[in-house]
């Protein structure tokens, strides 16, 4: 069975990968679209730290130093709510950089399923 190596382009989520120095080494189609105003795919090979103003740049540097994940919600410039996951990745147990996953959220309240309970908790 042949593996689909472009699976990362199919879901409508942005995936950006950087190396241990902060160089952008991979972007899927959704990430290129999200950052098209900043250069899109032309950002490949550029330094992540050069793409961010303070205080974001300092926060990113701390993440790289501590090699820890970071998760938060944003509202994009177009009004789209997203959850952002910035997760360190490793190559042969050596820190290799970060993967940022940007997931658009629906404009409706999301149900919350607490697996410790049998009922659904409503948000809002």
DSSP file (Angstrom, degrees, kcal/mol; ACC not computed):
  #  RESIDUE AA STRUCTURE BP1 BP2  ACC     N-H-->O    O-->H-N    N-H-->O    O-->H-N    TCO  KAPPA ALPHA  PHI   PSI    X-CA   Y-CA   Z-CA
    1    1 A X              0   0    0      0, 0.0     2,-0.3     0, 0.0     0, 0.0   0.000 360.0 360.0 360.0 127.1    0.0    0.0    0.0
    2    2 A X        -     0   0    0      1,-0.1     2,-0.3     2,-0.0     0, 0.0  -0.615 360.0-125.8 -79.6 133.2    1.4    3.4   -1.0
    3    3 A X        -     0   0    0     -2,-0.3     2,-1.0     1,-0.1    -1,-0.1  -0.602  12.8-128.3 -81.5 136.2    1.5    6.0    1.7
    4    4 A X    >   -     0   0    0     -2,-0.3     3,-0.9     1,-0.2    -1,-0.1  -0.746  26.0-176.9 -81.5 104.0   -0.2    9.3    1.1
    5    5 A X  T 3  S+     0   0    0     -2,-1.0     3,-0.3     1,-0.2    -1,-0.2   0.554  76.5  60.9 -82.4  -7.1    2.6   11.7    2.1
    6    6 A X  T >   +     0   0    0      1,-0.2     3,-2.0     2,-0.1     4,-0.4   0.090  64.1 116.5-104.6  22.5    0.4   14.8    1.5
    7    7 A X  G X>  +     0   0    0     -3,-0.9     3,-1.8     1,-0.3     4,-0.8   0.842  66.9  67.8 -56.9 -32.2   -2.2   13.9    4.1
    8    8 A X  G 34 S+     0   0    0     -3,-0.3    -1,-0.3     1,-0.3     5,-0.2   0.671  94.7  57.1 -66.4 -15.7   -1.3   17.0    6.0
    9    9 A X  G <4 S+     0   0    0     -3,-2.0    -1,-0.3     1,-0.1    -2,-0.2   0.585  94.8  68.9 -87.7 -10.7   -2.7   19.1    3.2
   10   10 A X  T <4 S+     0   0    0     -3,-1.8    -2,-0.2    -4,-0.4    -1,-0.1   0.932  83.4  68.5 -80.1 -47.2   -6.2   17.5    3.4
   11   11 A X  S  < S-     0   0    0     -4,-0.8     2,-1.7     1,-0.1    19,-0.2  -0.419  89.4-116.3 -72.5 153.4   -7.6   18.8    6.7
   12   12 A X  S    S+     0   0    0     -2,-0.1    92,-0.6    18,-0.1     2,-0.4  -0.366  79.4 111.0 -85.2  58.1   -8.4   22.5    7.0
   13   13 A X  E     -A  103   0A   0     -2,-1.7     2,-0.4    -5,-0.2    17,-0.4  -0.976  68.6-120.9-129.3 145.5   -5.8   23.0    9.7
   14   14 A X  E     -A  102   0A   0     88,-2.4    88,-2.9    -2,-0.4     2,-0.5  -0.733  27.1-173.9 -87.9 131.6   -2.5   25.0    9.4
   15   15 A X  E     +A  101   0A   0     -2,-0.4    13,-2.2    86,-0.2     2,-0.4  -0.983   5.6 174.9-127.5 120.6    0.7   23.0   10.1
   16   16 A X  E     -AB 100  27A   0     84,-2.3    84,-3.3    -2,-0.5     2,-0.4  -0.988  10.6-162.2-125.4 133.6    4.0   24.8   10.3
   17   17 A X  E     -AB  99  26A   0      9,-3.0     8,-2.7    -2,-0.4     9,-1.6  -0.951   6.6-174.5-119.9 134.6    7.2   23.1   11.3
   18   18 A X  E     - B   0  24A   0     80,-2.9    80,-0.4    -2,-0.4     6,-0.2  -0.856  20.4-123.6-120.5 159.6   10.4   24.8   12.4
   19   19 A X    >   -     0   0    0      4,-2.2     3,-1.7    -2,-0.3    79,-0.3  -0.291  45.4 -83.1 -90.6-175.6   13.9   23.4   13.2
   20   20 A X  T 3  S+     0   0    0     76,-0.6    77,-0.2     1,-0.3    76,-0.1   0.656 130.3  51.2 -66.8 -15.3   15.8   23.8   16.4
   21   21 A X  T 3  S-     0   0    0     75,-0.2    -1,-0.3     2,-0.1    76,-0.1   0.505 122.4-102.7 -95.4  -7.0   17.1   27.3   15.3
   22   22 A X  S <  S+     0   0    0     -3,-1.7    26,-3.6     1,-0.3     2,-0.4   0.570  70.4 148.8  95.5  10.6   13.6   28.5   14.5
   23   23 A X  B     -E   47   0B   0     24,-0.2    -4,-2.2    25,-0.1     2,-0.6  -0.655  52.7-120.1 -79.8 131.0   13.9   28.2   10.7
   24   24 A X  E     +B   18   0A   0     22,-2.8    21,-3.2    -2,-0.4    -6,-0.3  -0.608  40.5 167.6 -73.9 117.8   10.6   27.3    9.0
   25   25 A X  E     +     0   0A   0     -8,-2.7     2,-0.3    -2,-0.6    -7,-0.2   0.587  59.5  18.9-109.7 -15.6   11.2   24.0    7.2
   26   26 A X  E     +B   17   0A   0     -9,-1.6    -9,-3.0     2,-0.0     2,-0.3  -0.975  51.9 175.4-158.4 141.8    7.6   23.0    6.3
   27   27 A X  E     -B   16   0A   0     -2,-0.3   -11,-0.2   -11,-0.2     2,-0.1  -0.981  22.0-139.5-143.6 133.4    4.2   24.5    5.8
   28   28 A X     >  -     0   0    0    -13,-2.2     4,-2.4    -2,-0.3     5,-0.2  -0.328  39.3 -92.6 -83.1 177.2    1.1   22.8    4.6
   29   29 A X  H  > S+     0   0    0      1,-0.2     4,-2.3     2,-0.2     5,-0.2   0.886 125.3  51.8 -58.3 -42.2   -1.4   24.5    2.2
   30   30 A X  H  > S+     0   0    0    -17,-0.4     4,-2.6   -19,-0.2   -16,-0.2   0.897 110.2  48.6 -65.1 -39.5   -3.6   25.9    5.0
   31   31 A X  H  > S+     0   0    0    -18,-0.3     4,-2.2   -16,-0.2    -1,-0.2   0.914 110.6  51.0 -65.5 -42.1   -0.6   27.4    6.8
   32   32 A X  H  < S+     0   0    0     -4,-2.4    -2,-0.2     1,-0.2    -1,-0.2   0.902 112.2  47.6 -60.5 -40.2    0.6   29.0    3.5
   33   33 A X  H >< S+     0   0    0     -4,-2.3     3,-1.4    -5,-0.2     4,-0.3   0.920 110.1  51.9 -66.3 -44.4   -2.9   30.4    3.0
   34   34 A X  H 3< S+     0   0    0     -4,-2.6     3,-0.4     1,-0.3    -2,-0.2   0.893 118.9  36.1 -58.3 -41.1   -3.0   31.7    6.5
   35   35 A X  T ><>S+     0   0    0     -4,-2.2     5,-3.0     1,-0.2     3,-1.4   0.098  79.9 116.4-102.7  22.2    0.3   33.5    6.1
   36   36 A X  G X 5S+     0   0    0     -3,-1.4     3,-1.2     1,-0.3    -1,-0.2   0.850  73.7  58.0 -61.0 -33.4   -0.1   34.5    2.5
   37   37 A X  G 3 5S+     0   0    0     -3,-0.4    -1,-0.3    -4,-0.3    -2,-0.1   0.706 108.9  46.3 -67.9 -18.5    0.0   38.2    3.5
   38   38 A X  G < 5S-     0   0    0     -3,-1.4    -1,-0.2    -4,-0.0    -2,-0.2   0.368 141.1 -74.3-102.1   1.7    3.4   37.6    5.0
   39   39 A X  T X 5 -     0   0    0     -3,-1.2     3,-2.2    -4,-0.4    -3,-0.2   0.234  56.0-147.1 125.7 -13.7    4.7   35.7    2.1
   40   40 A X  G > <S+     0   0    0     -5,-3.0     3,-2.1     1,-0.3     4,-0.2  -0.287  82.7   4.4  56.2-129.0    3.0   32.3    2.3
   41   41 A X  G >  S+     0   0    0      1,-0.3     3,-1.8     2,-0.2    -1,-0.3   0.710 121.2  74.8 -62.3 -21.1    5.2   29.5    1.0
   42   42 A X  G <  S+     0   0    0     -3,-2.2    -1,-0.3     1,-0.3    -2,-0.2   0.638  79.9  74.4 -67.6 -10.9    8.0   32.1    0.6
   43   43 A X  G X   +     0   0    0     -3,-2.1     3,-2.7    -4,-0.1   -19,-0.3   0.699  68.9 111.8 -72.7 -18.2    8.4   32.0    4.4
   44   44 A X  T <  S+     0   0    0     -3,-1.8   -19,-0.2     1,-0.3     3,-0.1  -0.346  82.9  20.9 -55.8 130.4   10.0   28.6    4.0
   45   45 A X  T 3  S+     0   0    0    -21,-3.2    -1,-0.3     1,-0.4     2,-0.1   0.282 101.0 116.1  91.3 -10.7   13.7   29.0    5.0
   46   46 A X  S <  S-     0   0    0     -3,-2.7   -22,-2.8   -22,-0.2     2,-0.5  -0.476  73.5-100.3 -89.1 165.0   13.1   32.1    7.0
   47   47 A X  B >>  -E   23   0B   0    -24,-0.2     3,-0.9    -2,-0.1     4,-0.6  -0.728  18.3-145.2 -89.7 126.7   13.6   32.5   10.7
   48   48 A X  G >4 S+     0   0    0    -26,-3.6     3,-1.2    -2,-0.5     4,-0.3   0.851  99.2  58.7 -54.8 -39.4   10.4   32.3   12.8
   49   49 A X  G >4 S+     0   0    0      1,-0.3     3,-0.9     2,-0.2    -1,-0.3   0.801 100.0  56.7 -66.8 -28.0   11.8   34.9   15.3
   50   50 A X  G <4 S+     0   0    0     -3,-0.9    -1,-0.3     1,-0.2    -2,-0.2   0.664 101.2  59.5 -74.4 -15.5   12.1   37.5   12.5
   51   51 A X  G << S+     0   0    0     -3,-1.2     2,-0.4    -4,-0.6    -1,-0.2   0.476  98.8  68.0 -90.0  -3.9    8.4   37.1   11.7
   52   52 A X    <   -     0   0    0     -3,-0.9     2,-0.1    -4,-0.3     3,-0.1  -0.947  66.9-146.0-125.0 137.0    7.2   38.1   15.2
   53   53 A X    >>  -     0   0    0     -2,-0.4     4,-1.8     1,-0.1     3,-0.6  -0.388  48.7 -49.6 -83.0 171.2    7.3   41.5   17.0
   54   54 A X  T 34 S+     0   0    0      1,-0.3    -1,-0.1     2,-0.2     0, 0.0  -0.564 120.3  27.3 -72.9 147.9    7.8   41.8   20.8
   55   55 A X  T 3> S+     0   0    0     -2,-0.2     4,-2.0    -3,-0.1    -1,-0.3  -0.992 121.9  55.1 -88.5   1.0    6.5   40.4   23.1
   56   56 A X  H <> S+     0   0    0     -3,-0.6     4,-2.6     1,-0.2    -2,-0.2   0.894 104.5  56.3 -58.7 -40.8    5.7   37.4   20.9
   57   57 A X  H  X S+     0   0    0     -4,-1.8     4,-2.3     1,-0.2    -1,-0.2   0.912 108.3  46.5 -59.3 -44.5    9.4   37.0   19.9
   58   58 A X  H  > S+     0   0    0      2,-0.2     4,-2.0     1,-0.2    -1,-0.2   0.882 111.2  52.2 -66.3 -38.2   10.5   36.8   23.6
   59   59 A X  H  X S+     0   0    0     -4,-2.0     4,-2.0     2,-0.2    -2,-0.2   0.916 110.8  48.1 -63.1 -42.6    7.7   34.3   24.4
   60   60 A X  H  X S+     0   0    0     -4,-2.6     4,-2.4     2,-0.2    -2,-0.2   0.910 109.0  52.8 -64.1 -42.4    8.8   32.1   21.4
   61   61 A X  H  X S+     0   0    0     -4,-2.3     4,-2.3     1,-0.2    -1,-0.2   0.903 108.7  50.7 -60.3 -40.0   12.5   32.3   22.5
   62   62 A X  H  X S+     0   0    0     -4,-2.0     4,-2.8     2,-0.2     5,-0.2   0.899 108.0  52.7 -64.8 -40.2   11.5   31.1   26.0
   63   63 A X  H  X>S+     0   0    0     -4,-2.0     4,-2.1     1,-0.2     5,-0.9   0.924 110.6  47.5 -59.7 -44.0    9.5   28.2   24.5
   64   64 A X  H  <5S+     0   0    0     -4,-2.4    -2,-0.2     2,-0.2    -1,-0.2   0.897 113.2  48.2 -65.5 -39.8   12.6   27.1   22.5
   65   65 A X  H  <5S+     0   0    0     -4,-2.3    -2,-0.2     1,-0.2    -1,-0.2   0.924 120.9  35.8 -64.5 -44.0   14.8   27.4   25.6
   66   66 A X  H  <5S-     0   0    0     -4,-2.8    -2,-0.2    -5,-0.2    -1,-0.2   0.645  94.7-144.0 -86.6 -15.4   12.4   25.4   27.7
   67   67 A X  T  <5 +     0   0    0     -4,-2.1     2,-0.3    -5,-0.2    -3,-0.2   0.916  50.3 141.0  52.0  49.3   11.3   23.0   24.9
   68   68 A X      < -     0   0    0     -5,-0.9    -1,-0.2    -6,-0.1    -2,-0.1  -0.885  54.4-104.4-122.1 151.9    7.8   22.9   26.3
   69   69 A X        -     0   0    0     -2,-0.3     2,-0.3    -3,-0.1    18,-0.2  -0.294  29.4-160.2 -70.6 159.7    4.4   22.9   24.5
   70   70 A X  E     -C   86   0A   0     16,-2.3    16,-3.3     2,-0.0     2,-0.4  -0.996   7.8-176.1-142.3 136.3    2.2   26.0   24.4
   71   71 A X  E     +C   85   0A   0     -2,-0.3     2,-0.3    14,-0.2    14,-0.2  -0.998  14.9 144.5-137.4 137.0   -1.6   26.1   23.7
   72   72 A X  E     -C   84   0A   0     12,-1.9    12,-3.5    -2,-0.4     2,-0.3  -0.983  39.5-113.0-161.9 166.3   -3.9   29.1   23.4
   73   73 A X  E     -C   83   0A   0     -2,-0.3     2,-0.3    10,-0.2    10,-0.2  -0.811  31.9-179.6-103.5 147.6   -6.9   30.5   21.6
   74   74 A X  E     -C   82   0A   0      8,-2.6     8,-2.5    -2,-0.3     2,-0.5  -0.933  27.9-137.2-135.7 163.9   -6.9   33.4   19.1
   75   75 A X  E     -C   81   0A   0     -2,-0.3     6,-0.2     6,-0.2     5,-0.0  -0.994  35.5-136.0-115.6 119.8   -9.3   35.4   17.0
   76   76 A X    >   -     0   0    0      4,-3.0     3,-1.9    -2,-0.5     5,-0.0  -0.069  27.0 -97.1 -70.1 173.3   -7.6   35.9   13.6
   77   77 A X  T 3  S+     0   0    0      1,-0.3    -1,-0.1     2,-0.1    -2,-0.0   0.740 127.6  53.3 -62.3 -23.1   -7.5   39.2   11.7
   78   78 A X  T 3  S-     0   0    0      2,-0.1    -1,-0.3     0, 0.0    -2,-0.1   0.409 124.3-103.6 -92.2   1.4  -10.5   37.8    9.7
   79   79 A X  S <  S+     0   0    0     -3,-1.9     2,-0.5     1,-0.3    -2,-0.1   0.505  72.9 144.2  91.5   5.0  -12.5   37.1   12.9
   80   80 A X        -     0   0    0     -5,-0.0    -4,-3.0     1,-0.0     2,-0.3  -0.667  45.9-135.9 -81.7 125.1  -11.9   33.3   12.8
   81   81 A X  E     +C   75   0A   0     -2,-0.5    24,-3.1    24,-0.4     2,-0.3  -0.625  32.4 174.9 -76.5 137.6  -11.5   31.7   16.2
   82   82 A X  E     -CD  74 104A   0     -8,-2.5    -8,-2.6    -2,-0.3     2,-0.5  -0.984  30.4-137.1-142.1 151.0   -8.7   29.2   16.3
   83   83 A X  E     -CD  73 103A   0     20,-2.2    20,-2.7    -2,-0.3     2,-0.5  -0.939  24.2-153.7-105.2 135.6   -6.9   27.0   18.8
   84   84 A X  E     -CD  72 102A   0    -12,-3.5   -12,-1.9    -2,-0.5     2,-0.5  -0.927  10.0-170.6-113.7 130.1   -3.1   27.0   18.5
   85   85 A X  E     -CD  71 101A   0     16,-2.7    16,-3.0    -2,-0.5     2,-0.6  -0.984   1.7-171.8-118.6 121.7   -0.9   24.1   19.6
   86   86 A X  E     +CD  70 100A   0    -16,-3.3   -16,-2.3    -2,-0.5     2,-0.4  -0.956  16.8 177.6-113.7 112.8    2.9   24.7   19.6
   87   87 A X  E     - D   0  99A   0     12,-3.1    12,-2.9    -2,-0.6   -18,-0.1  -0.955  27.6-125.3-125.5 127.6    4.5   21.4   20.3
   88   88 A X  E     - D   0  98A   0     -2,-0.4     2,-0.3    10,-0.2    10,-0.3  -0.410  26.4-156.6 -66.6 146.1    8.2   20.5   20.4
   89   89 A X  E     - D   0  97A   0      8,-2.3     7,-2.8    -2,-0.1     8,-0.9  -0.906   2.7-150.5-122.8 157.0    9.3   17.7   18.1
   90   90 A X  E     - D   0  95A   0     -2,-0.3     2,-0.5     5,-0.2     5,-0.2  -0.931   9.6-154.8-129.8 146.6   12.3   15.4   18.5
   91   91 A X  E >  S- D   0  94A   0      3,-2.7     3,-1.4    -2,-0.3    -2,-0.0  -0.976  88.8 -17.4-121.7 114.4   14.6   13.5   16.1
   92   92 A X  T 3  S-     0   0    0     -2,-0.5    -1,-0.1     1,-0.3     3,-0.1   0.913 128.5 -54.9  52.3  46.7   16.3   10.5   17.8
   93   93 A X  T 3  S+     0   0    0      1,-0.2     2,-0.4    -3,-0.0    -1,-0.3   0.543 114.9 117.7  67.2  11.2   15.5   12.0   21.2
   94   94 A X  E <  S- D   0  91A   0     -3,-1.4    -3,-2.7     1,-0.0    -1,-0.2  -0.918  77.8-102.1-108.8 133.5   17.2   15.3   20.3
   95   95 A X  E     + D   0  90A   0     -2,-0.4    -5,-0.2    -5,-0.2   -75,-0.1  -0.293  43.0 173.8 -53.5 126.6   15.2   18.6   20.3
   96   96 A X  E     -     0   0A   0     -7,-2.8   -76,-0.6     1,-0.4     2,-0.3   0.507  47.2 -86.9-117.2  -9.6   14.5   19.3   16.6
   97   97 A X  E     - D   0  89A   0     -8,-0.9    -8,-2.3   -78,-0.2    -1,-0.4  -0.975  54.0 -53.7 139.4-153.5   12.2   22.3   16.7
   98   98 A X  E     - D   0  88A   0    -80,-0.4   -80,-2.9    -2,-0.3     2,-0.5  -0.941  24.1-149.7-130.6 150.1    8.4   23.0   16.9
   99   99 A X  E     -AD  17  87A   0    -12,-2.9   -12,-3.1    -2,-0.3     2,-0.5  -0.986  16.6-159.4-112.0 126.1    5.3   22.0   15.1
  100  100 A X  E     -AD  16  86A   0    -84,-3.3   -84,-2.3    -2,-0.5     2,-0.5  -0.937   5.7-169.3-107.6 126.0    2.5   24.6   15.2
  101  101 A X  E     -AD  15  85A   0    -16,-3.0   -16,-2.7    -2,-0.5     2,-0.6  -0.968   1.6-167.0-116.3 123.4   -1.0   23.3   14.6
  102  102 A X  E     -AD  14  84A   0    -88,-2.9   -88,-2.4    -2,-0.5     2,-0.6  -0.945   5.5-171.0-114.8 114.6   -3.7   25.9   14.0
  103  103 A X  E     -AD  13  83A   0    -20,-2.7   -20,-2.2    -2,-0.6   -90,-0.1  -0.918  17.9-135.6-112.6 116.0   -7.2   24.6   14.1
  104  104 A X  E     - D   0  82A   0    -92,-0.6     2,-0.4    -2,-0.6   -22,-0.3  -0.429  20.9-143.7 -65.3 140.9  -10.2   26.8   13.1
  105  105 A X        -     0   0    0    -24,-3.1   -24,-0.4    -2,-0.1    -1,-0.0  -0.846  19.8-105.4-107.3 144.3  -13.1   26.5   15.5
  106  106 A X        -     0   0    0     -2,-0.4     4,-0.1     1,-0.1    -1,-0.1  -0.246  26.9-119.4 -62.8 156.1  -16.8   26.7   14.4
  107  107 A X  S    S+     0   0    0      2,-0.1     2,-0.2   -27,-0.0    -1,-0.1   0.406  91.0  79.8 -79.5   4.0  -18.7   29.9   15.2
  108  108 A X  S    S-     0   0    0      1,-0.1     2,-0.2     0, 0.0    -2,-0.1  -0.676  97.6 -85.0-105.2 163.3  -21.1   28.0   17.4
  109  109 A X        -     0   0    0     -2,-0.2     2,-0.4     1,-0.1    -1,-0.1  -0.477  45.5-133.2 -65.3 135.1  -20.7   26.8   20.9
  110  110 A X        -     0   0    0     -2,-0.2    13,-0.4    -4,-0.1     2,-0.1  -0.732  16.6-119.3 -90.0 136.9  -18.9   23.5   21.1
  111  111 A X        -     0   0    0     -2,-0.4     2,-0.5    11,-0.1    11,-0.2  -0.465  22.7-140.7 -69.4 149.0  -20.3   20.7   23.3
  112  112 A X  E     -F  121   0C   0      9,-2.2     9,-2.4    -2,-0.1     2,-0.7  -0.961  10.3-159.1-113.8 120.5  -18.0   19.5   26.0
  113  113 A X  E     -F  120   0C   0     -2,-0.5     2,-0.9     7,-0.2     7,-0.1  -0.882   1.3-160.2-101.8 114.6  -18.0   15.8   26.7
  114  114 A X    >   -     0   0    0      5,-0.7     3,-2.4    -2,-0.7     5,-0.1  -0.839   3.6-159.5 -94.5 107.0  -16.7   14.9   30.1
  115  115 A X  T 3  S+     0   0    0     -2,-0.9    -1,-0.1     1,-0.3     5,-0.0   0.625  88.9  65.6 -65.8 -12.1  -15.7   11.3   29.8
  116  116 A X  T 3  S+     0   0    0     -3,-0.0    -1,-0.3     2,-0.0     2,-0.3   0.631 107.4  45.1 -80.7 -12.9  -15.8   11.0   33.6
  117  117 A X  S <  S-     0   0    0     -3,-2.4     0, 0.0     2,-0.2     0, 0.0  -0.785  78.1-131.5-124.7 167.1  -19.6   11.6   33.4
  118  118 A X  S    S+     0   0    0     -2,-0.3     2,-0.2     2,-0.1    -3,-0.1   0.646  82.4  73.1 -94.6 -15.2  -22.3   10.3   31.2
  119  119 A X  S    S-     0   0    0     -5,-0.1    -5,-0.7     1,-0.0     2,-0.5  -0.532  81.4-112.1 -99.2 165.6  -23.9   13.7   30.2
  120  120 A X  E     -F  113   0C   0     -2,-0.2     2,-0.5    -7,-0.1    -7,-0.2  -0.818  24.1-142.2 -94.7 131.2  -22.7   16.5   28.0
  121  121 A X  E     -F  112   0C   0     -9,-2.4    -9,-2.2    -2,-0.5     2,-0.3  -0.808  17.4-136.2 -91.3 133.0  -21.8   19.8   29.6
  122  122 A X        -     0   0    0     -2,-0.5     2,-0.6   -11,-0.2   -11,-0.1  -0.701   6.8-136.9 -89.7 139.4  -22.9   22.8   27.6
  123  123 A X              0   0    0    -13,-0.4   -14,-0.1    -2,-0.3    -1,-0.0  -0.855 360.0 360.0 -92.6 122.9  -20.5   25.7   27.1
  124  124 A X              0   0    0     -2,-0.6    -1,-0.2   -15,-0.0   -15,-0.0   0.452 360.0 360.0  88.2 360.0  -22.3   29.0   27.6
